[in-house]
């Protein structure tokens, strides 16, 4: 199980199983927050704990979602979709920068163009360690 917590420790997340790759997105929010994301569905493999506030990003051109952050220290914990999928599940992504560096250092980075094309960008062989250290 992978875990992450905000700076003050009040809010955190768990992700069961293999997180897969980390996503680095260049959208107007992610590039400002400096986040790296791992995805699944709320209350399936990913669980959030502790108090959080939310900033809602409207759609157009991207799907609407909320960014959740610790109410005390302000660390970005996750984003979650505002709409459920066809199976009634809610997509969610946790901020891997809240995990211990050694736990995620070897995860490959997927680059996502959330700014212009909303497409995956070509892999460049980098991993989380290359962006952190």
Backbone bond lengths (Angstrom), bond angles and torsions (degrees), N, CA, C in turn:
res aa  C-N    CA-C-N  psi(-1)  N-CA   C-N-CA  omega(-1)  CA-C   N-CA-C  phi
1 X - - - 1.451 - - 1.525 108.78 -
2 X 1.303 115.75 136.12 1.463 122.87 177.45 1.522 107.61 -100.85
3 X 1.327 116.77 139.75 1.463 120.93 179.90 1.516 110.09 -130.66
4 X 1.322 114.63 156.72 1.457 121.36 175.23 1.510 108.90 -148.49
5 X 1.326 116.01 150.11 1.466 119.09 176.54 1.518 109.55 -145.01
6 X 1.322 113.74 155.16 1.457 120.43 178.79 1.527 109.96 -68.47
7 X 1.312 117.10 176.14 1.458 121.94 -176.42 1.524 112.77 -61.43
8 X 1.321 117.68 -41.32 1.465 120.41 -178.12 1.525 112.54 -84.88
9 X 1.327 117.99 -12.36 1.458 121.95 177.72 1.520 115.10 87.40
10 X 1.313 118.90 1.14 1.466 121.20 -177.17 1.523 113.33 -75.77
11 X 1.324 117.30 -30.33 1.465 121.82 -175.02 1.522 108.83 -127.01
12 X 1.320 116.20 141.57 1.456 118.76 -179.43 1.507 112.34 -158.16
13 X 1.314 114.49 -172.61 1.455 121.32 -179.31 1.514 110.27 -148.52
14 X 1.327 115.78 158.77 1.459 122.92 170.28 1.519 107.76 -129.78
15 X 1.311 115.26 146.41 1.459 122.26 175.94 1.520 106.63 -132.35
16 X 1.326 116.70 116.10 1.457 121.34 179.83 1.518 110.25 -85.30
17 X 1.331 116.05 138.26 1.449 121.15 176.43 1.520 112.66 84.55
18 X 1.305 114.20 -171.26 1.459 121.99 -177.48 1.532 110.17 -69.58
19 X 1.343 117.76 122.93 1.464 119.19 179.56 1.525 113.38 -73.80
20 X 1.328 117.04 -12.31 1.466 119.54 -176.10 1.513 109.76 75.18
21 X 1.296 116.63 -142.86 1.464 120.31 179.77 1.525 109.99 -91.49
22 X 1.327 115.34 165.80 1.457 122.57 174.89 1.522 107.71 -98.08
23 X 1.312 116.48 139.76 1.464 120.18 178.82 1.515 110.39 -103.25
24 X 1.321 115.63 125.93 1.463 122.76 171.60 1.520 106.12 -105.36
25 X 1.325 115.51 118.47 1.463 121.57 -176.60 1.529 109.13 -111.82
26 X 1.316 116.68 146.75 1.466 121.17 -179.58 1.528 112.75 -105.55
27 X 1.335 117.49 18.04 1.463 118.86 179.85 1.530 110.50 -65.51
28 X 1.308 115.69 171.84 1.467 120.28 -175.37 1.524 113.08 -62.71
29 X 1.332 118.04 -26.73 1.465 120.33 176.94 1.524 112.03 -86.59
30 X 1.314 117.29 -53.88 1.470 121.15 -173.14 1.518 112.75 -59.76
31 X 1.314 117.36 -39.80 1.469 118.36 -179.52 1.523 110.63 -68.06
32 X 1.326 118.52 -30.55 1.460 120.83 177.59 1.527 111.41 -75.54
33 X 1.341 116.25 -37.88 1.465 120.04 -179.63 1.524 112.41 -79.03
34 X 1.316 118.21 -23.36 1.462 121.15 -177.83 1.518 113.02 70.24
35 X 1.308 117.33 33.25 1.457 122.14 -174.83 1.527 112.77 -85.57
36 X 1.318 114.60 159.77 1.462 124.32 168.22 1.520 105.74 -130.26
37 X 1.312 117.49 130.09 1.463 121.20 -169.75 1.516 113.65 -110.32
38 X 1.345 115.10 144.98 1.468 123.82 166.49 1.522 106.47 -125.41
39 X 1.327 117.43 138.43 1.463 123.02 -167.49 1.519 114.10 -114.44
40 X 1.302 114.48 152.00 1.457 123.59 164.78 1.529 107.05 -170.98
41 X 1.331 116.47 -143.43 1.453 121.75 -179.72 1.523 109.56 -123.76
42 X 1.321 115.35 143.64 1.458 121.30 -177.74 1.529 110.59 -59.41
43 X 1.325 115.01 132.59 1.463 124.16 178.68 1.519 114.00 62.67
44 X 1.334 116.53 19.38 1.456 120.68 167.77 1.532 105.71 -105.92
45 X 1.335 117.98 -96.57 1.473 119.17 176.47 1.526 112.03 -84.77
46 X 1.324 118.04 -18.24 1.470 121.73 -179.12 1.526 109.71 -113.06
47 X 1.337 114.22 131.95 1.468 121.40 175.35 1.522 108.72 -131.51
48 X 1.316 115.45 138.28 1.458 122.99 178.54 1.520 108.09 -108.08
49 X 1.328 117.01 141.19 1.463 120.40 178.21 1.523 109.83 -132.99
50 X 1.312 115.38 152.25 1.454 121.50 176.67 1.508 113.11 90.31
51 X 1.344 115.00 171.92 1.466 119.76 -176.67 1.527 111.85 -72.66
52 X 1.318 114.97 142.33 1.467 119.85 178.10 1.519 109.46 -148.85
53 X 1.308 114.95 146.97 1.455 122.75 171.07 1.518 107.21 -106.79
54 X 1.328 116.31 167.75 1.458 118.80 -176.24 1.518 111.22 -134.69
55 X 1.321 113.44 144.84 1.451 122.66 169.19 1.526 105.99 -113.46
56 X 1.301 118.10 124.82 1.451 121.81 -178.77 1.518 110.29 -95.50
57 X 1.335 114.21 125.18 1.457 120.31 175.11 1.520 107.37 -98.81
58 X 1.302 114.88 121.40 1.463 119.40 179.26 1.522 109.77 -65.49
59 X 1.291 116.80 164.60 1.459 121.70 178.34 1.519 110.92 -73.79
60 X 1.285 116.72 -151.60 1.466 125.22 176.11 1.519 113.31 53.21
61 X 1.262 122.16 97.93 1.457 124.44 2.81 1.526 112.71 -89.68
62 X 1.328 117.77 -10.55 1.465 121.80 -176.72 1.524 110.78 -89.12
63 X 1.341 117.36 157.47 1.466 119.88 177.13 1.533 110.35 -63.60
64 X 1.332 117.50 147.21 1.463 119.53 179.28 1.532 110.56 -68.67
65 X 1.311 115.69 140.97 1.459 121.04 178.46 1.519 109.20 -154.15
66 X 1.336 114.57 169.08 1.449 118.66 174.74 1.520 109.18 -120.67
67 X 1.314 114.59 140.73 1.454 122.45 173.94 1.521 105.94 -96.75
68 X 1.325 116.92 124.63 1.459 120.98 -178.82 1.521 109.23 -105.94
69 X 1.331 115.73 137.26 1.460 120.99 -177.25 1.515 110.32 -140.37
70 X 1.332 116.41 156.48 1.459 122.15 -179.61 1.521 109.87 -62.64
71 X 1.319 116.56 134.43 1.462 121.10 -179.57 1.521 112.42 -72.96
72 X 1.336 117.69 -16.28 1.462 120.61 -179.21 1.522 112.25 -95.59
73 X 1.342 116.88 -56.61 1.472 119.42 -173.59 1.530 113.56 -101.86
74 X 1.314 118.10 -11.39 1.459 121.75 175.00 1.516 116.44 84.09
75 X 1.328 119.74 2.57 1.463 120.85 179.53 1.529 110.97 -62.75
76 X 1.329 116.34 137.28 1.459 121.93 176.23 1.522 108.00 -74.13
77 X 1.322 116.63 120.30 1.459 122.72 -176.13 1.518 111.57 -95.46
78 X 1.330 116.82 -44.60 1.463 120.07 -174.86 1.516 110.13 -164.29
79 X 1.313 114.88 171.70 1.460 120.64 162.53 1.508 106.17 -122.73
80 X 1.311 115.98 154.55 1.462 120.27 175.42 1.518 109.49 -143.01
81 X 1.320 114.21 144.09 1.452 120.62 179.79 1.519 110.02 -66.00
82 X 1.312 116.32 147.53 1.459 120.62 176.21 1.523 111.73 -86.95
83 X 1.316 116.34 -19.30 1.466 120.80 179.16 1.519 109.88 -110.68
84 X 1.316 115.78 143.62 1.459 121.29 174.51 1.517 109.17 -80.11
85 X 1.339 115.79 152.21 1.468 118.56 177.00 1.528 109.87 -80.16
86 X 1.318 116.60 -174.74 1.469 121.71 -176.34 1.532 113.19 -63.91
87 X 1.337 116.90 -21.52 1.464 121.05 178.32 1.535 112.13 -95.98
88 X 1.332 117.17 6.53 1.459 121.07 179.12 1.519 114.22 80.87
89 X 1.343 117.10 16.33 1.460 121.43 -179.37 1.525 109.47 -100.19
90 X 1.334 114.58 153.44 1.462 120.77 179.19 1.525 109.38 -109.70
91 X 1.325 116.61 120.73 1.468 122.49 177.46 1.520 108.56 -69.42
92 X 1.331 115.42 140.94 1.458 121.72 -179.13 1.525 108.26 -147.62
93 X 1.314 116.05 151.59 1.464 121.56 175.31 1.520 108.19 -136.66
94 X 1.326 115.92 135.93 1.464 120.67 178.09 1.517 110.10 -100.76
95 X 1.321 114.79 150.25 1.459 122.14 179.95 1.526 109.58 -81.08
96 X 1.322 116.29 106.90 1.465 121.22 -178.07 1.519 113.17 -65.66
97 X 1.313 118.35 -16.05 1.459 119.97 177.47 1.519 112.25 -68.85
98 X 1.324 117.88 -9.96 1.461 121.37 176.07 1.520 112.51 -89.82
99 X 1.328 117.48 -6.16 1.465 122.23 176.70 1.529 109.25 -82.51
100 X 1.315 115.98 162.45 1.463 119.88 172.54 1.531 108.19 -64.41
101 X 1.323 117.74 134.49 1.467 120.25 -175.37 1.526 114.84 -53.89
102 X 1.322 118.09 -41.48 1.466 119.61 -178.84 1.520 112.67 -64.39
103 X 1.325 117.40 -27.38 1.465 121.05 -177.82 1.521 112.32 -72.43
104 X 1.328 117.84 -23.65 1.466 121.04 -176.16 1.531 113.45 -122.89
105 X 1.317 117.78 -0.40 1.471 122.24 -172.36 1.523 113.92 -56.50
106 X 1.328 117.67 -33.25 1.462 120.61 -175.57 1.524 114.26 -95.19
107 X 1.322 117.93 2.84 1.469 119.40 178.20 1.525 109.63 -69.01
108 X 1.332 117.26 133.12 1.470 119.14 176.90 1.528 110.41 -68.21
109 X 1.325 115.21 152.04 1.460 121.85 179.02 1.525 109.41 -97.87
110 X 1.325 115.82 128.46 1.462 122.07 168.50 1.523 106.46 -102.67
111 X 1.303 116.74 126.69 1.467 121.08 178.39 1.526 108.36 -94.77
112 X 1.331 115.03 132.56 1.455 121.06 -177.16 1.518 109.38 -125.42
113 X 1.314 116.18 129.16 1.460 121.33 178.92 1.522 109.73 -89.06
114 X 1.326 115.64 83.51 1.454 121.31 177.45 1.512 112.33 -84.17
115 X 1.314 117.06 -2.76 1.460 121.40 -178.67 1.526 112.01 -88.14
116 X 1.331 116.83 -48.26 1.465 119.96 -173.05 1.524 114.30 -113.15
117 X 1.336 117.08 -58.49 1.465 119.48 -169.27 1.523 114.68 -99.87
118 X 1.321 118.70 -18.69 1.462 124.22 -174.93 1.527 110.34 60.20
119 X 1.341 115.56 37.02 1.464 123.18 179.84 1.519 109.97 -122.34
120 X 1.343 114.97 156.30 1.455 120.20 170.57 1.515 108.69 -68.86
121 X 1.330 115.92 143.76 1.460 121.74 177.08 1.525 108.67 -99.19
122 X 1.325 118.30 161.51 1.464 120.43 -178.73 1.536 111.71 -59.93
123 X 1.327 115.07 142.30 1.467 120.66 177.02 1.522 109.26 -66.83
124 X 1.331 115.71 143.99 1.463 119.54 178.58 1.526 112.73 -120.31
125 X 1.340 117.44 8.13 1.456 121.72 175.56 1.523 114.78 82.78
126 X 1.324 118.16 -0.24 1.464 119.19 -179.79 1.531 111.34 -80.72
127 X 1.330 114.79 156.19 1.455 121.57 175.48 1.529 108.27 -124.47
128 X 1.318 116.49 175.90 1.473 121.44 -177.48 1.522 111.02 -53.74
129 X 1.309 117.11 -41.68 1.478 120.79 -179.90 1.527 111.24 -53.95
130 X 1.316 117.51 -35.94 1.471 120.76 -178.50 1.524 112.55 -68.91
131 X 1.321 116.69 -25.11 1.464 119.75 178.63 1.527 112.28 -91.28
132 X 1.322 117.66 -20.06 1.464 121.23 -175.93 1.502 114.72 -97.23
133 X 1.332 116.58 -37.30 1.471 118.80 -167.62 1.507 112.31 -112.42
